[in-house]
């Protein structure tokens, strides 16, 4: 393992930087919560900082350029280790919570999944809710992108980290000549969108604390809330439309917004095939669900039906997971449609989870090509995105491999859940929700329930599913190949 000491060295810096995030709930505990549990947050900060410093001291002489293997190992270690530190405050501030539930909650936060094992959110200490939501702000765009921006200052290259962490198949596309500049540009877009969202929530009637927490989980597309009823707590059309707008915006690649800013033009959005398809799918889905709600007389008022349909469709499709009502009580077609949309609608480069829409577009174009080649075997028919982007064969093969592994992992984890005694609806939808970082599933883990009904083994399986989904499977599973460990 000495040859991976360089990855551990970078991990030590990331752990020490992560320790500073405990200052946010600590500050709230000291200034606004009567110093309740302040010693917990301070202790977690010092313990995390000391752990990172100890690891740094052990590996400080192994500084060199990161390799491909270093990058994949480091990304997986970060997403395994940081939730363990993030879970510590839950253990000391939430009564009767077990380690598996605490780790699950932290993993759900950092992977921006939004599945929760906790009930009684309204009764939790405010710093605890702020910590849960703040984790999703950190994890939304990817902790590793922040590391990419910092690594050049440490004398370490970050290209391999960027390729391992960046969601979507087009990982080699750079927005700027320097990878650190790209990372800082994406974080700049993230900050501007986050600030706008928080101010909009405040304008809509939220307190500053709720506006901050729900900004974290809206732009991060995580869906945690400080209330058990989620957005149903307010029953406010203004807040729901604000949330709908920012969920919609956050489901688009942040790279596109960066290019809009650089070019001072909307053409990077209007000409992008993935963005156009994204908007079209959501518009058709909202119209369809609205029509069904009116036709089945779930809501007598068409305006109310549109408001509920738009919020629920965009929330689940973008893998946010907010809810204003228990949509499992709607016609059975609707919740299944929502879960299906959550598997693929989010754009690559957004904070959403799932397969990513660009992969589905490539597969559809590939299917079209094969149908044409059945009739005309010798025709030259490349797979094209939009009007002129020819998808390279290696990207097509990578997507096909991803989909094969995605299906195998989904079936395998579902079978584990079934073997543990869960009913088929809860088992299958819990894995779908966690693997795609959606949040709520169906059955016992629907929007009106939570994952706290699962036992430790089932919670562990769901935690693994969230990790695999956030790192898009291949970045983790490559560690289990013999070739990875050969010199």
C-alpha positions in Angstrom: 0.0 0.0 0.0 3.0 2.3 0.2 2.6 3.1 -3.5 -0.7 4.7 -2.7 0.7 6.9 0.1 0.3 9.9 -2.3 -3.4 9.3 -2.4 -3.5 9.1 1.4 -1.5 12.3 1.6 -4.2 14.2 -0.4 -6.9 12.5 1.7 -5.2 13.9 4.8 -5.5 17.4 3.4 -9.2 16.9 2.4 -10.0 15.5 5.9 -8.3 18.6 7.5 -10.2 21.0 5.2 -13.5 19.1 5.9 -12.9 19.5 9.7 -13.5 23.3 9.2 -17.1 22.6 8.0 -18.0 21.8 11.6 -17.6 25.6 12.3 -21.0 26.2 10.7 -23.1 24.2 13.1 -20.7 25.2 16.0 -21.3 28.9 15.3 -25.0 28.4 15.2 -24.9 26.4 18.5 -22.9 29.1 20.2 -24.7 32.2 18.9 -28.3 31.0 18.4 -28.9 27.8 20.3 -27.7 28.7 23.8 -24.4 26.8 23.4 -26.3 23.5 23.5 -24.1 20.6 22.2 -21.4 23.2 21.4 -18.8 20.8 22.9 -19.9 18.1 20.5 -19.3 20.2 17.4 -16.0 21.5 18.8 -14.9 17.9 19.7 -15.8 16.6 16.2 -13.9 19.5 14.6 -10.8 18.8 16.7 -11.0 15.0 16.3 -11.3 15.3 12.5 -8.5 17.8 12.3 -6.2 15.7 14.4 -7.0 12.6 12.4 -6.1 14.4 9.1 -3.0 15.8 10.7 -1.9 12.4 11.9 -2.4 10.9 8.4 -0.5 13.8 6.9 2.5 13.3 9.2 2.6 9.6 8.2 2.6 10.3 4.5 4.0 13.8 4.2 7.2 12.7 2.3 5.3 10.9 -0.5 4.3 13.9 -2.6 4.2 13.3 -6.4 1.9 13.6 -9.3 -1.4 11.7 -8.9 -1.8 8.7 -11.3 -5.1 7.3 -12.6 -5.1 4.6 -9.9 -4.4 7.2 -7.2 -7.4 9.3 -8.5 -9.9 6.4 -8.3 -8.7 5.2 -5.0 -8.7 8.7 -3.5 -12.3 9.5 -4.7 -13.7 6.3 -3.2 -11.8 6.8 0.1 -13.1 10.4 0.4 -16.7 9.3 0.0 -16.2 6.4 2.4 -14.3 8.3 5.1 -15.9 11.7 5.2 -19.4 10.3 6.0 -17.9 8.5 9.0 -16.6 11.9 10.4 -19.9 13.6 9.4 -21.9 10.9 11.3 -20.2 11.6 14.7 -22.4 14.6 15.7 -25.5 12.6 15.0 -24.3 9.9 17.5 -23.9 12.5 20.3 -26.9 14.8 19.6 -29.7 12.5 18.5 -31.2 10.2 21.1 -31.2 6.5 20.5 -29.6 6.6 17.0 -27.4 3.7 16.0 -24.1 3.9 14.1 -25.6 2.5 10.9 -28.4 5.1 10.8 -26.0 7.9 11.6 -23.6 6.8 8.8 -26.5 6.4 6.4 -27.7 9.9 7.2 -24.3 11.4 6.6 -23.8 9.4 3.4 -27.2 10.5 2.2 -26.2 14.1 2.9 -22.8 14.1 1.2 -24.1 12.1 -1.8 -27.1 14.6 -2.0 -29.5 11.6 -2.0 -31.9 12.9 0.6 -33.1 9.6 2.0 -33.4 9.9 5.7 -33.6 7.5 8.6 -34.8 10.1 11.0 -38.2 11.1 12.2 -39.2 14.1 14.3 -37.1 16.5 12.3 -39.0 19.5 13.7 -37.8 18.5 17.2 -34.1 18.2 16.3 -31.8 20.9 17.6 -31.3 23.5 14.9 -27.5 22.9 14.5 -28.2 19.3 13.7 -30.7 20.2 10.9 -28.3 22.8 9.6 -25.5 20.2 9.6 -27.7 17.7 7.7 -28.5 20.3 5.0 -25.1 21.8 4.9 -23.6 18.4 4.0 -25.7 18.5 0.9 -24.3 21.9 -0.1 -20.8 20.4 0.3 -21.6 17.2 -1.6 -23.8 18.6 -4.3 -21.3 19.5 -6.9 -18.7 17.1 -5.5 -16.2 17.6 -2.7 -13.5 16.5 -5.1 -14.0 19.5 -7.3 -13.0 21.7 -4.4 -10.0 19.5 -4.0 -9.1 20.0 -7.6 -9.2 23.7 -7.1 -6.9 23.5 -4.1 -4.5 20.8 -5.2 -2.3 23.0 -7.4 -1.5 25.1 -4.4 -0.2 22.0 -2.7 2.0 21.1 -5.7 -0.2 18.2 -6.7 -2.0 17.8 -10.0 -5.7 17.3 -10.0 -6.6 16.0 -13.5 -7.2 12.4 -12.4 -9.4 13.5 -9.5 -11.5 15.5 -11.9 -11.9 12.6 -14.3 -12.9 10.2 -11.6 -15.4 12.5 -9.8 -17.0 14.5 -12.6 -20.4 13.0 -13.4 -21.3 12.0 -16.9 -19.5 10.2 -19.8 -17.8 13.3 -21.3 -15.1 13.6 -18.6 -12.3 14.7 -20.8 -14.1 17.9 -22.0 -12.4 20.9 -20.4 -14.0 24.4 -20.1 -10.7 26.1 -19.6 -7.0 25.2 -20.2 -6.3 24.7 -16.5 -8.3 22.1 -14.6 -8.2 24.2 -11.3 -9.6 27.2 -13.2 -12.5 25.0 -14.4 -13.2 23.8 -10.9 -13.2 27.3 -9.5 -15.5 28.5 -12.3 -18.0 25.7 -11.5 -17.9 26.6 -7.8 -18.5 30.2 -8.7 -21.6 29.3 -10.7 -22.7 27.1 -7.8 -22.3 30.0 -5.3 -24.2 32.5 -7.4 -27.1 30.1 -7.9 -27.1 29.2 -4.2 -27.2 32.8 -3.0 -30.0 33.6 -5.4 -32.0 30.6 -4.1 -31.5 31.6 -0.5 -32.7 35.2 -1.1 -35.7 33.9 -3.1 -36.7 31.6 -0.2 -36.4 34.5 2.2 -38.5 36.6 0.0 -41.1 33.8 -0.2 -41.5 33.8 3.6 -38.9 31.4 5.1 -36.8 32.4 8.1 -33.1 33.0 7.4 -32.3 29.6 8.9 -34.8 27.7 6.8 -33.8 29.7 3.7 -30.2 28.7 4.2 -31.0 25.0 4.9 -33.4 24.6 2.0 -31.0 26.5 -0.4 -28.4 23.9 0.5 -30.7 21.0 -0.3 -32.3 22.6 -3.4 -29.2 23.6 -5.4 -27.5 20.5 -4.2 -30.6 18.5 -5.4 -30.5 16.6 -2.1 -34.0 17.2 -0.7 -33.3 17.2 3.1 -35.6 19.4 5.0 -35.8 20.7 8.6 -39.5 19.6 8.7 -41.1 16.1 8.6 -43.7 17.5 6.1 -40.9 18.9 3.8 -42.4 21.7 1.8 -45.9 20.7 2.9 -45.0 22.4 6.2 -45.6 25.8 4.6 -48.3 25.1 2.1 -47.1 28.1 0.2 -47.5 28.5 -3.6 -44.8 31.1 -3.6 -42.2 28.9 -1.9 -43.2 25.9 -4.0 -42.7 27.7 -7.3 -39.4 29.1 -6.1 -38.3 25.6 -5.2 -39.6 24.3 -8.6 -37.6 26.9 -10.5 -34.3 26.3 -8.7 -34.6 22.6 -8.9 -35.2 22.9 -12.6 -32.2 25.2 -13.0 -29.9 22.9 -10.8 -30.8 19.9 -13.0 -28.9 21.5 -15.9 -25.1 21.1 -16.2 -23.3 23.8 -14.3 -20.7 23.8 -17.2 -23.4 25.2 -19.5 -24.0 28.1 -17.1 -20.3 28.7 -16.9 -20.1 28.9 -20.7 -23.1 31.2 -20.8 -21.3 33.6 -18.5 -18.0 33.4 -20.4 -19.6 33.9 -23.8 -22.3 36.3 -22.6 -24.8 34.3 -24.7 -27.6 31.8 -24.1 -26.5 29.7 -27.0 -24.7 27.1 -24.9 -28.1 26.3 -23.4 -30.4 26.7 -26.4 -28.2 24.7 -28.7 -27.5 21.8 -26.3 -29.4 18.7 -27.2 -29.4 17.4 -23.6 -30.8 20.6 -22.2 -33.5 20.8 -24.9 -34.5 17.2 -24.2 -34.4 17.8 -20.5 -36.9 20.7 -20.7 -39.1 18.8 -23.2 -39.4 15.6 -21.0 -40.2 17.6 -17.9 -42.8 19.8 -19.7 -44.6 16.7 -21.2 -44.4 14.9 -17.8 -45.9 17.9 -15.9 -48.7 18.2 -18.5 -49.4 14.5 -18.4 -49.5 14.3 -14.5 -51.6 17.5 -14.3 -54.2 16.0 -16.8 -54.3 12.8 -14.8 -54.9 14.6 -11.5 -57.7 16.6 -13.0 -59.2 13.7 -14.9 -59.2 11.4 -11.8 -60.5 14.3 -9.7 -57.6 14.3 -7.2 -57.8 18.1 -7.4 -60.8 20.0 -8.6 -58.9 23.1 -9.4 -56.6 22.9 -12.5 -54.2 25.5 -11.1 -53.7 23.5 -7.9 -53.2 20.3 -9.9 -50.6 22.1 -12.1 -48.8 23.4 -9.0 -48.7 20.0 -7.3 -47.7 18.2 -10.5 -44.9 20.6 -11.4 -43.4 20.4 -7.9 -43.5 16.7 -7.5 -42.4 15.8 -11.1 -39.4 18.2 -11.1 -38.5 17.3 -7.5 -38.3 13.6 -8.2 -37.1 13.8 -11.8 -34.1 16.0 -10.8 -33.4 13.6 -7.9 -34.1 16.2 -5.2 -36.8 14.4 -3.3 -38.9 17.1 -1.8 -42.6 16.5 -1.3 -45.6 18.6 -0.6 -48.0 15.6 -0.4 -48.0 11.8 -0.3 -48.0 11.2 -4.1 -48.3 7.5 -3.5 -52.0 8.2 -3.0 -52.3 9.5 -6.5 -53.1 7.2 -9.5 -50.6 4.4 -9.4 -49.2 5.4 -12.8 -47.9 8.7 -11.4 -45.4 7.5 -8.6 -44.0 4.9 -11.0 -43.5 7.5 -13.7 -41.8 9.8 -11.2 -39.4 7.1 -10.0 -38.7 6.3 -13.7 -37.9 9.9 -14.5 -35.6 10.1 -11.5 -33.4 7.4 -13.0 -32.2 9.4 -16.0 -33.6 12.9 -16.4 -30.8 15.0 -14.7 -28.1 16.4 -17.0 -24.5 15.3 -16.8 -22.5 17.9 -14.9 -25.5 18.9 -12.7 -25.8 18.1 -9.0 -28.4 15.4 -9.8 -28.0 11.7 -9.7 -29.1 8.8 -11.9 -27.9 7.6 -15.2 -27.8 11.1 -16.7 -29.8 12.1 -19.7 -26.9 12.3 -22.2 -26.3 8.6 -21.7 -29.9 7.9 -22.6 -29.7 10.1 -25.7 -26.6 8.3 -26.9 -28.3 4.9 -26.4 -31.4 6.1 -28.3 -29.2 7.3 -31.2 -27.3 4.0 -31.1 -30.6 2.1 -31.3 -31.7 4.3 -34.3 -28.4 3.6 -36.0 -28.8 -0.2 -35.6 -32.3 -0.1 -37.0 -31.0 1.7 -40.0 -28.2 -0.7 -40.5 -30.6 -3.7 -40.5 -32.0 -2.2 -43.7 -28.8 -0.7 -45.1 -25.9 -2.8 -43.7 -23.1 -0.8 -45.4 -24.4 2.7 -44.6 -22.1 5.0 -42.7 -24.3 6.3 -39.9 -22.3 7.7 -36.9 -24.0 8.3 -33.6 -24.6 12.1 -33.4 -25.8 14.3 -30.5 -27.5 17.4 -31.6 -26.6 18.5 -35.1 -22.9 17.9 -35.3 -21.4 16.2 -32.2 -20.2 12.8 -33.3 -19.9 10.5 -30.3 -16.6 8.6 -30.3 -16.8 4.7 -30.3 -14.9 4.5 -26.9 -17.6 6.7 -25.3 -20.4 4.5 -26.7 -18.7 1.3 -25.4 -18.2 3.0 -22.0 -21.9 3.9 -21.8 -22.9 0.3 -22.8 -20.6 -1.1 -20.1 -22.0 1.4 -17.6 -25.6 0.4 -18.4 -24.8 -3.3 -18.1 -23.1 -2.8 -14.7 -25.9 -0.5 -13.6 -28.5 -3.2 -14.3 -26.4 -5.9 -12.6 -25.8 -3.8 -9.5 -29.5 -2.8 -9.3 -30.6 -6.5 -9.5 -27.9 -7.7 -7.1 -28.6 -5.1 -4.4 -32.4 -5.6 -4.8 -31.9 -9.4 -4.3 -30.0 -8.7 -1.1 -32.8 -6.5 0.2 -35.4 -9.2 -0.6 -33.2 -11.9 1.0 -33.2 -9.8 4.2 -37.0 -10.0 4.4 -38.3 -6.8 2.8 -41.3 -6.8 0.5 -40.6 -6.5 -3.2 -41.9 -2.9 -3.7 -39.9 -1.5 -0.8 -36.8 -3.5 -1.6 -36.8 -2.6 -5.3 -37.7 1.1 -5.0 -35.3 1.6 -2.0 -32.4 0.5 -4.2 -33.7 2.6 -7.2 -34.0 5.6 -4.9 -30.5 5.2 -3.4 -28.6 4.1 -6.5 -30.0 7.1 -8.4 -29.7 9.4 -5.4 -33.4 10.2 -5.6 -34.3 10.0 -1.9 -37.9 8.7 -1.4 -39.0 5.4 -2.9 -42.3 3.6 -2.6 -43.8 1.2 -0.1 -42.4 1.7 3.4 -39.8 4.2 2.2 -42.2 6.5 0.3 -42.5 10.2 0.8 -44.7 9.8 3.9 -42.3 7.4 5.5 -38.5 7.1 5.9 -35.6 4.6 5.8 -35.7 4.3 9.6 -38.0 1.3 9.2 -35.1 -0.7 7.7 -32.7 -2.9 9.8 -28.9 -2.3 10.0 -28.2 -4.7 7.2 -30.7 -3.1 4.9 -29.4 0.4 5.8 -25.9 -0.8 5.0 -26.9 -2.0 1.6 -28.6 1.3 0.9 -25.5 3.2 2.0 -23.4 1.2 -0.5 -26.0 1.9 -3.2 -25.7 5.7 -2.5 -21.9 5.5 -2.8 -22.0 3.6 -6.0 -24.7 5.9 -7.5 -22.8 9.1 -6.6 -19.5 7.9 -8.1 -21.3 6.4 -11.1 -20.4 2.8 -10.3 -17.2 2.4 -12.4 -15.1 4.6 -10.2 -15.7 2.3 -7.2 -16.0 -1.1 -8.9 -12.6 -0.6 -10.7 -11.0 -1.0 -7.3 -12.2 -4.7 -7.2 -10.4 -5.6 -10.5 -7.1 -7.5 -10.2 -5.5 -5.2 -12.8 -6.0 -2.2 -10.4 -3.7 -3.7 -7.7 -1.0 -4.9 -10.1 2.1 -2.7 -10.4 
